[in-house]
Amino acid sequence: MQKNSYAPVWVSQNFLTSSQTIGRLIKKTTISPNDHVVEIGPGKGHITAVLLQHCKQVSAIEIDKGLYRKLQAKFETTNAYNARPGYICLHNTASHNTGSLKLYCQDFIKWNLPQKGEYKVFANIPFNHTTAIIQKLTQSQNPPTDAWLIIEKGAAKRFMGLPKESLRSLMIKPLFDMSIVYHFRREDFHPMPRVDVVMVHLKMKTTLDVPQHQWPSYRNFITKAMKYNGLMQIFTKKQLSRACKEAGLSDITSAEILYIQWLCLFRCYVKVKN
């Protein structure tokens, strides 16, 4: 193999092929017949086929050209039409399918999420793209109302702020509640992963902890505060003492600051800034 050659994208993905397992996962969701669901990396289409039985529309984004062509062949019907290169819309007419499929041959990170209207996400994503995918979903101008992602257990815990809050977790929590809703056996996948895998649920909060107009300030505050001695660079000594008192903090070591305390510190920062 040449030094500059790369393995196909699907090599980094562990596929779920059991329709029974996928059916159990769908039952853990709130996906309903009127929903638009975005699927990231449909691969061989096993999840796609089940999703089409439960929702109105599936938008599936597959970067691998070989898998994309196989997906076209698997789902294409006489009512399919090519709208533009790298895109095909399939209106399923089989009695066991209720939804229509929009299939895209694109990199999800570069793909445009729906700009308006509600949608949900269900995906078994490549583990090496977890951070980029979650950042794209949670920091979008029109984020999903719900997202169910199959990811490494270790990554899930870090995004949930376990055992301690991180920059990643603090960028998610003001907007989404995040929980683990399913634990897999490694044997559920092909090929079998070397790590424990879970399905997480990201649910957008009805009332955001940080108002949208304050989000740039929050992002800037958390990014600076998470650095070594960051809070001491943001506040004066007197301001920091008052902010810590309001947050119920006796120690400003970031490893010991809870999410609710970070929110309190940010609100103190807003007061000082204004």
C-alpha positions as CSV (number, residue, x, y, z in Angstrom):
1,M,0.0,0.0,0.0
2,Q,1.3,3.5,-0.9
3,K,2.0,5.9,2.0
4,N,-0.6,8.4,0.8
5,S,-3.4,5.9,0.2
6,Y,-6.4,5.8,2.6
7,A,-8.8,3.1,3.6
8,P,-12.5,3.6,2.5
9,V,-14.6,5.5,5.0
10,W,-16.7,2.4,5.8
11,V,-13.7,0.7,7.2
12,S,-13.9,2.9,10.4
13,Q,-17.6,2.0,10.8
14,N,-19.2,-0.9,12.7
15,F,-22.5,-1.9,11.1
16,L,-25.7,-3.0,12.8
17,T,-27.4,-5.6,10.6
18,S,-30.1,-7.1,12.8
19,S,-33.5,-5.7,12.1
20,Q,-34.7,-6.9,15.5
21,T,-31.9,-5.0,17.3
22,I,-32.6,-1.9,15.1
23,G,-36.3,-2.3,15.9
24,R,-35.6,-2.3,19.6
25,L,-33.6,0.9,19.2
26,I,-36.3,2.7,17.4
27,K,-38.7,1.8,20.2
28,K,-36.3,3.8,22.5
29,T,-37.0,6.9,20.5
30,T,-40.0,9.2,19.8
31,I,-39.7,8.8,16.1
32,S,-43.3,9.0,14.7
33,P,-45.0,8.7,11.2
34,N,-44.9,12.5,10.7
35,D,-41.2,13.0,11.4
36,H,-38.4,14.0,9.1
37,V,-35.3,12.0,10.2
38,V,-31.7,12.6,9.2
39,E,-29.5,9.6,9.1
40,I,-25.7,10.0,9.1
41,G,-23.7,7.3,7.3
42,P,-26.4,4.9,6.3
43,G,-23.8,2.4,5.2
44,K,-25.6,-0.7,3.9
45,G,-29.0,0.7,4.6
46,H,-30.1,-1.7,7.4
47,I,-31.2,1.2,9.7
48,T,-32.5,3.2,6.8
49,A,-35.0,0.4,5.9
50,V,-36.4,0.3,9.4
51,L,-36.6,4.1,9.7
52,L,-38.7,4.2,6.5
53,Q,-41.3,2.0,8.2
54,H,-41.6,4.5,11.1
55,C,-41.3,8.1,9.7
56,K,-42.5,10.3,6.8
57,Q,-39.1,11.2,5.4
58,V,-35.5,10.0,5.8
59,S,-32.6,12.2,4.6
60,A,-29.6,9.8,4.4
61,I,-26.1,11.2,3.9
62,E,-23.4,8.7,2.7
63,I,-19.9,9.8,1.9
64,D,-18.7,6.5,0.5
65,K,-19.5,6.4,-3.3
66,G,-19.5,2.6,-3.4
67,L,-22.0,2.3,-0.5
68,Y,-24.0,5.2,-2.0
69,R,-24.4,3.2,-5.3
70,K,-25.5,0.1,-3.3
71,L,-28.0,2.2,-1.4
72,Q,-29.4,3.5,-4.7
73,A,-29.8,0.0,-6.0
74,K,-31.3,-1.3,-2.7
75,F,-34.0,1.4,-2.4
76,E,-34.7,2.6,-5.9
77,T,-38.2,2.3,-7.2
78,T,-39.9,3.3,-10.5
79,N,-40.7,6.7,-9.0
80,A,-37.1,7.6,-8.2
81,Y,-35.6,10.7,-9.9
82,N,-32.2,12.3,-9.8
83,A,-32.6,15.9,-8.7
84,R,-28.8,16.8,-9.0
85,P,-25.5,15.0,-8.9
86,G,-24.9,13.3,-5.6
87,Y,-28.6,13.3,-4.7
88,I,-31.5,11.0,-5.4
89,C,-35.1,11.2,-4.1
90,L,-36.8,7.8,-3.7
91,H,-40.6,7.6,-3.1
92,N,-41.1,4.1,-1.7
93,T,-44.3,2.4,-2.9
94,A,-43.8,-1.0,-1.2
95,S,-46.6,-1.6,1.3
96,H,-44.2,-2.2,4.2
97,N,-42.7,1.3,3.7
98,T,-44.4,4.5,4.8
99,G,-41.6,7.1,4.2
100,S,-39.7,8.6,1.3
101,L,-36.0,8.6,1.1
102,K,-33.7,11.5,0.1
103,L,-30.2,10.0,-0.5
104,Y,-27.1,12.2,-0.6
105,C,-23.6,11.3,-1.6
106,Q,-21.8,13.9,0.5
107,D,-19.6,14.5,3.6
108,F,-22.1,15.1,6.4
109,I,-19.8,17.7,7.9
110,K,-20.2,19.7,4.7
111,W,-23.8,18.8,4.2
112,N,-26.4,21.6,5.0
113,L,-28.7,20.7,7.8
114,P,-32.4,21.6,7.3
115,Q,-32.6,25.4,7.6
116,K,-36.2,25.4,8.8
117,G,-38.7,23.0,10.2
118,E,-38.3,20.4,12.9
119,Y,-36.3,17.2,12.3
120,K,-34.7,14.4,14.3
121,V,-31.5,12.5,13.9
122,F,-30.9,8.8,14.2
123,A,-27.4,7.4,13.2
124,N,-24.8,4.8,13.8
125,I,-21.8,7.1,13.2
126,P,-18.2,6.5,12.5
127,F,-16.5,6.7,15.9
128,N,-13.6,8.7,14.7
129,H,-15.9,11.5,13.6
130,T,-18.0,11.7,16.8
131,T,-16.8,15.1,18.0
132,A,-17.2,16.8,14.6
133,I,-20.7,15.4,14.2
134,I,-21.9,16.3,17.6
135,Q,-20.5,19.8,17.3
136,K,-22.3,20.3,14.0
137,L,-25.6,19.1,15.3
138,T,-25.6,21.0,18.6
139,Q,-24.2,24.2,17.3
140,S,-26.4,24.5,14.2
141,Q,-28.7,27.5,13.6
142,N,-31.5,25.0,13.4
143,P,-30.5,22.0,15.6
144,P,-32.5,18.8,15.7
145,T,-35.2,18.5,18.4
146,D,-33.9,15.0,19.2
147,A,-30.8,13.0,18.2
148,W,-30.1,9.4,18.8
149,L,-26.4,8.6,18.1
150,I,-24.6,5.3,18.5
151,I,-21.1,6.1,19.8
152,E,-18.3,4.8,22.0
153,K,-19.3,4.6,25.7
154,G,-16.2,6.5,26.7
155,A,-17.0,9.4,24.3
156,A,-20.6,9.5,25.6
157,K,-19.5,9.9,29.2
158,R,-17.1,12.7,28.2
159,F,-19.8,14.6,26.4
160,M,-22.1,14.1,29.4
161,G,-19.4,15.7,31.7
162,L,-18.4,12.5,33.4
163,P,-16.4,12.2,35.6
164,K,-16.0,16.0,35.3
165,E,-17.2,18.8,33.1
166,S,-15.2,19.6,30.0
167,L,-15.3,22.2,27.2
168,R,-17.3,19.7,25.1
169,S,-19.9,19.0,27.8
170,L,-20.3,22.6,28.7
171,M,-21.0,23.5,25.1
172,I,-23.8,21.0,25.0
173,K,-25.6,21.3,28.3
174,P,-27.1,24.7,27.9
175,L,-29.0,23.5,24.8
176,F,-29.5,19.8,25.2
177,D,-30.2,17.1,27.8
178,M,-28.0,14.1,27.1
179,S,-28.4,10.5,28.4
180,I,-27.4,7.0,27.6
181,V,-30.6,5.0,26.6
182,Y,-29.1,1.7,25.3
183,H,-26.1,-0.4,26.0
184,F,-24.9,-2.7,23.2
185,R,-23.1,-6.0,23.2
186,R,-20.0,-5.9,21.0
187,E,-21.4,-8.9,19.1
188,D,-24.3,-6.7,17.9
189,F,-21.9,-5.1,15.3
190,H,-20.1,-6.3,12.2
191,P,-17.2,-6.0,12.4
192,M,-17.1,-6.3,16.2
193,P,-15.7,-3.1,17.9
194,R,-12.9,-3.2,20.4
195,V,-14.7,-0.7,22.7
196,D,-18.1,-0.6,24.5
197,V,-20.8,1.1,22.5
198,V,-24.0,2.9,23.6
199,M,-26.8,4.9,22.1
200,V,-27.2,8.4,23.5
201,H,-30.2,10.6,23.3
202,L,-29.7,14.4,22.8
203,K,-32.9,16.2,23.5
204,M,-33.1,19.9,22.9
205,K,-34.3,21.8,25.9
206,T,-37.7,23.6,25.8
207,T,-36.2,26.6,27.6
208,L,-32.5,27.1,26.9
209,D,-30.2,27.6,29.9
210,V,-28.4,30.3,27.9
211,P,-30.5,32.5,25.7
212,Q,-29.6,32.5,22.0
213,H,-28.5,36.1,22.0
214,Q,-26.0,35.3,24.8
215,W,-24.6,32.2,23.2
216,P,-21.5,34.0,21.6
217,S,-20.6,35.4,25.1
218,Y,-21.1,32.1,26.8
219,R,-18.9,30.3,24.2
220,N,-16.2,32.9,24.7
221,F,-16.5,32.8,28.5
222,I,-16.3,29.0,28.7
223,T,-13.5,28.7,26.3
224,K,-11.4,31.2,28.3
225,A,-12.5,30.0,31.7
226,M,-11.5,26.3,31.0
227,K,-7.9,27.3,30.5
228,Y,-5.4,27.3,33.4
229,N,-6.2,30.2,35.7
230,G,-8.8,31.2,33.2
231,L,-11.3,32.6,35.7
232,M,-8.6,34.8,37.2
233,Q,-8.0,36.3,33.8
234,I,-11.7,37.0,33.3
235,F,-12.6,38.4,36.7
236,T,-10.8,40.8,39.0
237,K,-10.0,39.3,42.4
238,K,-13.0,41.0,44.0
239,Q,-15.3,40.0,41.2
240,L,-14.2,36.4,41.3
241,S,-14.7,36.2,45.1
242,R,-18.3,37.5,44.7
243,A,-19.0,35.2,41.8
244,C,-17.7,32.2,43.6
245,K,-19.8,33.1,46.6
246,E,-23.0,33.3,44.4
247,A,-22.1,30.0,42.8
248,G,-21.5,28.3,46.1
249,L,-17.8,27.6,45.3
250,S,-14.9,27.5,47.8
251,D,-12.5,26.2,45.2
252,I,-12.2,27.4,41.6
253,T,-10.4,24.3,40.3
254,S,-12.3,23.6,37.1
255,A,-12.4,19.9,37.8
256,E,-14.6,20.5,40.8
257,I,-17.0,23.0,39.3
258,L,-20.5,21.6,38.5
259,Y,-22.5,22.6,35.4
260,I,-25.0,24.6,37.4
261,Q,-22.1,26.5,39.0
262,W,-20.6,27.2,35.6
263,L,-24.0,28.7,34.7
264,C,-23.9,30.9,37.8
265,L,-20.4,32.1,37.0
266,F,-21.4,33.0,33.5
267,R,-24.4,35.0,34.7
268,C,-22.1,36.9,37.1
269,Y,-19.8,37.5,34.1
270,V,-22.7,38.9,32.1
271,K,-23.5,41.3,35.0
272,V,-19.9,42.4,35.2
273,K,-19.6,42.9,31.5
274,N,-22.7,45.0,31.3
